[in-house]
Amino acid sequence: MSDAIKHECGIALIQLKKPLSFYKEKYGSALYGINKMYLLMEKQHNRGQDGAGFASIKYDMSPGQRYISRVRSAEQQPIQDIFKTINDRVQKQIDLDPDLLLHPERLKQAVPYVGELMLGHVRYGTFGKNNIESVHPFLRQNNWMHRNLIVAGNFNLTNVNELFENLVDLGQHPKEKADTVTVMEKIGHFLDDAVAKIYKNLKREGFTKAEASPLIAERLNISKILRKASKNWDGGYAMAGLLGHGDSFVIRDPNGIRPAYYYSDEEILVVASERPVIQTVFNVPFETIQELEPGQAVITKKSGETNISSILEAKEKKACSFERIYFSRGSDAAIYQERKDLGCALFPMVHKAIGGDLENTVFSFIPNTAETSFYGMIGAVQDHVREQLKRELDKKGTLDKAVLIKMLNQKPRIEKIAIKDAKLRTFITEDSGRDDLVAHVYDITYGVVKNTDNLVIIDDSIVRGTTLQKSILRMLDRLGPKKIVVVSSAPQIRYPDCYGIDMARLEEFIAFRAALALHKDDGTHNTVIQSIYEKCIKSKEDKVIAPPNYVKAIYDPYTDEQISEKISQILKNDSIKADVEVIFQKVSGLHKACPDNLGDWYFTGDYPTPGGCSVVNQAFINYVDKNKNRAY
């Protein structure tokens, strides 16, 4: 993705179902769980580079002994930073007692972080500041072991204000109005309530307070707690939690917007945001890793008993399609094929844009994450060439030898046009300096493009278009092509995403700016703006719970091709000599390539939850009012 956006987060949960001595004997290390957690987080670092956190719970510790540990970092390399902290603490104790590594239970007693239940998180900040207080996991502490709660997640909720007020109505005084804190306190409220009720029943049965503690852990119904807590959540989420006595859960939203996968056997339970991460780290077959279905939770008791529980009624599955286009690691077999299919689907439009002139067309990609889609597009080119040859061979009569030799020699011209300098990182500067920096992040290959050539460049998606306009197109134009064709493997991004991706303001989308420009050309700009604005305001004043998406009216009069043409005009400025054409994936092509991830609200405006439409309407109000605040 040539435009820098922040997105997603990654979660990792591990429960060791055997004593630490088991892993020392079988795998050679009592730190088996910590080592695996490091790998799970490192393999998901693509999901978050703003911060990372780790928390662990030790089983069967005596009163007065520390059984919960947490470490977080917002440093430039946060994963390495937190595990350096852990390793330094382990090494410090080993220096004092070299035999600790030979005795896992003694190691657990002596060293923080070494436990049986672990939760890891990598964060991209979609809201709030990038400081240590914003980094997961979050901890809700209590002297009652069962009431200690650790929470981390990959999520955004659209109705934080409503949930905040619910907590106030319950008599709480939340410390801040953030969705993570709100969610944690919501779960914590019903956890407290459940513990109190169980204790009351145990007291009636004649148990003392001390005797009641282990029985509370046995009787605690986590499914019931989650049903009550999540009843009014509106958004996309994969939420993980640890309870102080050793139970754990991961819950997924009813539309399956945010991803979660799990693997369980007699030794271990592991949950992560991506399937290949589990497959690689634990060397287990693809088919043994399950996807957590929408509205379900994987719940594990301290005993190791693992159950899949339906928490909320599953709705139409709208798993985020950007997971397949860009966010998730492409090493997943299904994602790899889907990205190739996305590239393949674009070729007919590319062929039209270059006038069928494959001989004078150079194909490439930028950035590197678009490489797999590029392979798919090139595969379609090769199929086209073979089909042309087949048609020529099927002709009756004498074959034209010269034509046949030309066709046999025809192949797509593939070049590595842009080479990224790994030492330069585009996200380390403010927007004002980003354009100049991007121009130097990529080195370009001179001498492979002629002035009679078309240059076709595929990108994952085009969000704002500013990097293309101010940096990349200028850079490519220096090669002197006749025409630059920019191809997006994703459709036009038209609407904010309120479920996890940092795409909040309408005016930042080049598709939105293009639609407004078309309205100005047609003389309908002021009328359509005022009409939509009035409807959005009225819906807000009337407190409509599930309003329609009024912003769709901006795009309704125009075809995808008209908007793409206007985007091309916007991106091409007087300093660019080559013709410029921008091609976007069709939504139908996206759905065909990614049939199991039909979440497309940022392209179509069809939000899967009521809060989504409220957010987009608020974003339009903010645009008209020149309010720079987020709509969620």
N, C-alpha and C positions, 0 to 999 in steps of 0.2 A: 504494500500500500504506500504509494508515493507521498500521500498526505499523512502527517503524523497525527494519530489519534490514540487515546488511551482507552483500554478496553479490558473487560473480563477480570477475573482473578483465578487462582488455582487453589484447590484444596487437596489435602492428603491426610488420610486417617489410617492408623495401624493399631490393631489390637493383637498382642501376642497372647495366644490361648494356652501356652505352656509356661512353666517356670523358666526364668532366665538361664538356669543351668542346662535346660534342654537344648537351647540354641548354642550355648558354649560347647556342648558335647558334639552336636550334629554339624554346626557350621563354623566352629572354631572361635567364636567371639560372643561374649556376653553383651556386646554393643551391637548385636545383629540388628535390632529394631532401629536404633539411631542411624546406623549406616544405611539401612534401606530407606529411612525417611529422608536422609540427605539426597539420595538418588532420586526419589520421587519428586522432591521439590526442585532439584536441579534440572530434571527432565521436563519440568513445567515452568521453567524460568521465562519462557516465551509468553506466559500468561500474566507475568507481573514483575516489574523491575523497580517499582517505587519503594517496596518494603517487603519484608518477610518475617514470619514469626513461627515459633515452635512452642508447644506446651506438652507436658507429660504428667501422667498420674501413676504413682507407685501403689501396688496392691499390698494390703495386709501390713501396713505400718502401724506401729504402736502410737497411742496418744502422745503428743509432744514432739513427734518426729514429722519432719516435713514430707508431705506426700504429693504436693503439687509444685511444679516448676514451670516457669515461662521465660522465654527470651525473645526479644523482638529487635529489629534493626530497620532503620530508614537510610542506611549508608548506601554508597554508590553500588556496592556489590553485597546486598543484604543477606543472601543465602550463605555465602562464604563467611560473612561476618558473624552470623549467629552460630554456625557450626564451629567456627574458631573459638568462640566463647565456650561452647560445650566442651570441645576438645581440651581447651586450656584447663577447665575445671577438673576434667577426668585426669589429665596428666599431673596436675598438682597433687591429687590424692595418691596417684600411683607412685610419684616420687617419694611420698611419705611412707607408703606401704606397697612395695613392689609386688606383693603376693595378691593384691586385690583382683587383678584380672583372672586369677585362677579360681576365685571364689565369687561367683556372680551375686549371691545374696548379700555378701559383705560389701561388694561394689555398689549395689543398690542402696544399701543403708548409708554409705559414706558419701556418695556423689549425687548432686542434683541432676535432674534430667533423665537419669537412667530409670526407666519404668516399663510397665507392660502396655500402657495405653498412651498413644501419641497423636497429636494433631498438628499439622503443618499448613502454612498458608503463604502464598505469594500474591502480592497486591499491585494492581494498577489503580491509581487513585482517580475515580470518576467523579468524586465529590469531596470537597474538603481539602485541607492542606496536607502536604506530604511531610508530616512530622510523626514522631514515634507514637503519639497518642492515637493516631489514625490507623495504626498497623494492627491487624488481627494476629493471634486470637485475643478476644476480649475475655476478661475474667470477672466473675461475680462471686465474691467471697462470703463465706459464712462459717461459723464455728461448727455447725452441723454438717457433717461430711456430705450428706445427701443433697444439701442445698448449694453446694459449690457448683458453679456452672461455667464452663469454658466454651465460647462460641467463635466460630470462624465461618465465613461463607463467600460464595461467589453470587452476588445478588444486588439488585436495586429494587426498592419498593416505591410505588407511585403515591401511596397514601400515608406518608409518614406523619403528616400533620394530624390526620384522623386518629392514627394509632397512638400518637403522643397524647392527644386529648383523652383517649380511652384510659391510658395509664393514670392521668391526672384524676379522672373520674373514679378510679379504683383507690384513690388516696395516696398514690405515689408522687414522688417529686424527682422526675428524671433529671439527670445532670446536664443533658444536652439533647437537642432535637435532631439526632442522626439515626438513620435506619438501623444501623448495627446495634446501637445502644437500645433503641426502642424494641427491636426484636428480642434482644437478650433479656430485657426486663419483662417483656410479655411472657416469654417462656419461664423466666424466674418466678413470676407471680403465681403461675399455675403449678409450678414445681413446689413452691412453698406451701401452697394450698393443699396439694396432694400429700405432702409429708405430714402436715398438721393433722389431716383427716386420718391417715393411717395410724399415726401415733395415738390419736384419741381412741381409735378402736382397740389398739393394743393395750392401752391403759385400762379399758373396760375389761379386757381379757385377763388382767392381772399382772401384766409384765411391767417391770421397772423401766426407768428411762434408759439405763445402760443396756438392759436386755432387749429393748425395743430397736436399738440402732441397726443391728444386722437384719432384723425382720423387716424393717422399713425398706431396706435395699431390695429384699426379695419380693415384696409386695408392690413396689412402685410400678405403676403402669405408664410407661413412657409414651405409648401410642395415644393414650387418653390425654395426656398433658399436651402433646403436639397438636392434637385435633382442636383443643380449646385455644391454644396460643395462636395457631395459624389461621383460624377461622376467617379473619377479616384481612389477611395479607393480600395485597394486590401488587403483583410484580413477577419478576423471574428470579428464581433462587435455587441454589443447592446449598443447604445450610447444614453445617456439622456442629455437633456438640458433645462435650464430655461432662459427665457428672462425677463429683468428687469421690464417690464410692466405687467407681469403675465401670458404670454403664456408659454406652455411647449411642449416638444416632446420626444419621444423615438423611435429610428430608429434601425432596425435589418438588418444585411447584407443579400445580395441576395441569399446566399446558406443556410441561417439559421444556421450558424456554432455556434454562441453564442445564448443562450436562453433568452427569454423575455415573460412574461405573464402579463395580465392586467385584472382588474375588474373595472366596471364603473356602477354607479347608480345615482340617483338624488342628493345624498349627497356627493359622493366622487369618485375620480379616483385614483387607485393605480396600480403601475407597479412594478414588482420585477423579479429577475432572476429565481425564483423557484415558481411553482404553490402552493405546500402545505403551503408555508409561508403565502401567501395571504389567503388561506383557513382557516388556524389556527388563524391568527391575527384578521381577520374580521368576522370569524364564518359564512362564506358563502358557499353554496353548490359547489361541484366540477365542475358541469356543467356550472356554471355562470362565471367561470374564463376562459378566452380565451388565446390561444397562439397567439402572434404576429407573423404573417406569414413572410417568407423571403422577403426582399425588401420593407417591409411595415413600416410605422411609425404611432404611435398613437399620435395625435396632439390635444391639448386642449387649447382653448382660455380662457382668463381670465374670461369670462362669464360663463364658465363651459361647453360650447359646445365641445363635444368630437367627433373626426372623425378618421377613419382609412384610411390612404392615401397610395397609391402605389407610392413609391419614385423611386425605381430601379426595372427593370424587374427581376422577380424571376427566378433563375436558378435551376438546380437540387438540391433538398434539401439534404444537407450533415451535418445535425446537429451532433455535437460532441458526439460520442458514449461514451467517458469517463464520460460525464454527468451521463449516466445511470449506468456505471460500478462502479463509485467511487465518483465523485465530489458532485453531488446533494444529498440532504438529502433523506434517504431511506423511509421517511414517506409518500411520494407520492405513491398512490396505484399502478399506472402503473410501476413506477421504482422498487418498492418492488417485483412485480411479475416478472419483467424482470431479476432482479438479481437472483431470485430463478431459473428461466429458464436457466440462464448462468451456474449455478451450476449443474443443472440436465443434461445439454448437455455434461458435462465432465465425467459422470460416466462410459460410455463404455470404455474410455481410461484408467480410474482409475482401472476398473475391470481387464483389460488386464495387467496393471502394477503390480497388486498384485496377478496375477495368479489365479484369481477367489476365493482366500482364504479369505472370509469375516470373518470367525471364528477367524483368527489370524491377524486382521487388526483393528487398532484404528484410528478413524476419528476425526479431530479437525480443527481449523482455526487460522490464525494469519495474520494481526491484527484484531481488533474488527470489522472494517468496512467490513470484508469479511464474517461476520456471516450470512447474508441473502443468499449469494451464497452457503454457507455451508448447510443451510436448504434445498436448492434445490437439492444439491448433495445427502444428506441423504434421501430425498424423493424418489430419483431415486433408491437408494439402497433398500429401503423398497418395492418399486414397483417390483424390480427384485426378491426379496425374495418371494413376493406373487405370481409372475408369475411362479417361480420354483415350489412352492407348488401346484399351479393349474395344472401344467403339470404332477406332480406326481399323483395327484388325478384323472386326466383324463386317466391315464394308465389303460389298461384292466387287469383283473386278480386280484390276491390277493395283497393287499397293504402291503408293508414291514413296520411293526409297528415301528421298531426302527428308520428307515429312516424318517418316518412321524413325530415322536416325536422330532427328531433332527431338522427337518425343521420348525416345529411349534415353537420351542424354539429359532430359529435363528433370530437375530436382529443385526443391526449395533452397534458396540461398539463406543459410543460417549463419549469423555472426554474433559474437559477443560484443555488443556495442558499448554497454556501460559496465564498468568494473568498479565495484564499491571498495573504497579505501576503508578497511576495517578499523583503522586507527582513529578515524573521524566519526563522531556520533552526532546525528542531527538533533537529538533531543536535549543537548546540553546548552542550548542558547535560547534566548527569548525570540518571539516571532519576528521582531524588527531585524534581527541579524540572521534569521534562518535562511533566507533566500540566497544570500551570498555563500553561506556555509554549504548548502546543498549543492551548489554549483561546483564545489571542490570535493564533496564527498564522493562523487562519481568521476572516474577517469573515463574518457571516451576513446574508442578505437578509430583512428584516422586511416583513410586510404582504402576502406572496404565499401564505401557508398559512393556511387557516381551521381553526377547532376541530372542524369536521366532516370534515376531510381526512385521508387517508392520505398519508404522506410516504415515498416509495421512494427509497433512496439506494444506489447501486451502488459497490462497492469492488473493487480488484483481487483481494485476498485478505485473510483475517483470520487472523493468526498467534497472537498472545497475547491480543488483545481488550482489553488494558489501556487503550490510547488511546481505543478506542470507549467503554469503560465509564466512564472517569474524565473524559473531555474531550468527545468528539464527540457522544455521545448526550445529554449534558447541554446542550450547545450547541444541538442540534437541538430538544430538548424546549422550549427557550425560545420557539420559534415557535408552540407550542400545538397541534400536530397531534393527531388522535384516535389515530393509530397510526403508529409508525415501523417500516418494513420495511427492514432492512439486507441487501443482496444481495451475495454474494461471487462474482465471476466464476471463482474457483478453488474446488475441493472443500475439504473439511475437512483442514487440515494436522494430521497425527496423529503423525508420526515425524520424527526428526532427519534432516537432510541432511548427509552426510559427504563430499560431492563438490564443495563450493565455496560453499554458502550458510551464513551464520552462524545456523543453527538447530540447536542442539546439545543442549539440555536439555529432556527430556520435560515437566517440570512447567511450562514456559513456554507450552505449547500449550493453548489454551482447550478444544480438542476432548478432549485427555487429561484435563483437570480435569473436564470434563463427564461423561466416561465413568466416572471414579472416583466422581463424585457419584451417578450412577445405581446403581453397585454399593453405595454406602452406603445408598441408598434401599431396595435389595433385600436388604440384609444380607449381601452376598457380598464386601464390600470386602477384609476381612482375609484371607479364604481365597484369593481370586484373586491378591492381591499376593504372599502367601507362596508360592503354587504357582509363579508366574512367576519369582520371585526365586531359588528353589531350582534351577529348571531353568537359569537364566542362570549361576548360580554353578558348577553342575556342568559345564556346557559350557565355561566358562572354565578350570576346574581340569583338565578332560580335554584341553584345548588342541584342541578341535574346530575344524577349519579352515573348514568351511562349515556353521555351525549354522543351524537354522531361526530365524525371527523369533518368539520366544516372546511378545513384547509384543502381538502381534495378539489374544491371548486377552482383553485388556482390552476390546476393541471388539466381539468376536464375538457376545456376547449381544444386541446392540442394533442397531437400524436407523439409517440415516443421519438419518431424521426424528426419532427419539427423542433422538439426540445433539444435533441442531440445536435441538430444543425446550428441552433442558436448558441449552444455551449461551445461549438467549434469556433464560431465567430467571436465569442467573448475571449477564448483562450489565445486566439491569434491576434497579436498586436503588430504595429507597423514595423517593429524591429525584426520580425520573423519573415524571412523571404519565402520559405516553402509554403505550399498549400497545407492546411491542417484540417483533418476530419477526425471526429471522435465517434467511436462506435461502442454501444453498450449492449451487454447481455440482455436478452428478453427475459421477462419473469417466467414465461412458459419454458424457456430453455433452462433456467435455474431449477425449476421444479422437476423437470425431466432428469437433470443431472443429479440432483440431490433430493430424491423422493421421500426420504425419511426426515428431512429437516425443512419443513414448510413454513417456518417463521420468516415472514417477509415484510413486516410492518414498515420498516425503514424505506422499502421500495414502493409498496402499495398503499400504505396508510391504514391497512386492515389490522388494527391492534387486537390481540387476543384477550385483553382484560379491559374492563370499563375505565380503569385509570389511565390507560394509554391514550384514549381519545381526549380525556381531560387535559393531559399533558400537552398534546399537540395543539389543542385550542389555546391553552395558556401561552405556549411558545409563540403563537401568532399574535396574541395580545401584547406580549413582551416586544415582539418585532415592531409593531405599529407604535407602541409607546416609547420605543427606543430604550427599553429596560434591558440591561445587560445581565440581569439575574437569570439563573436557570429556572426552567419551568417545572422542575421536580427536585 
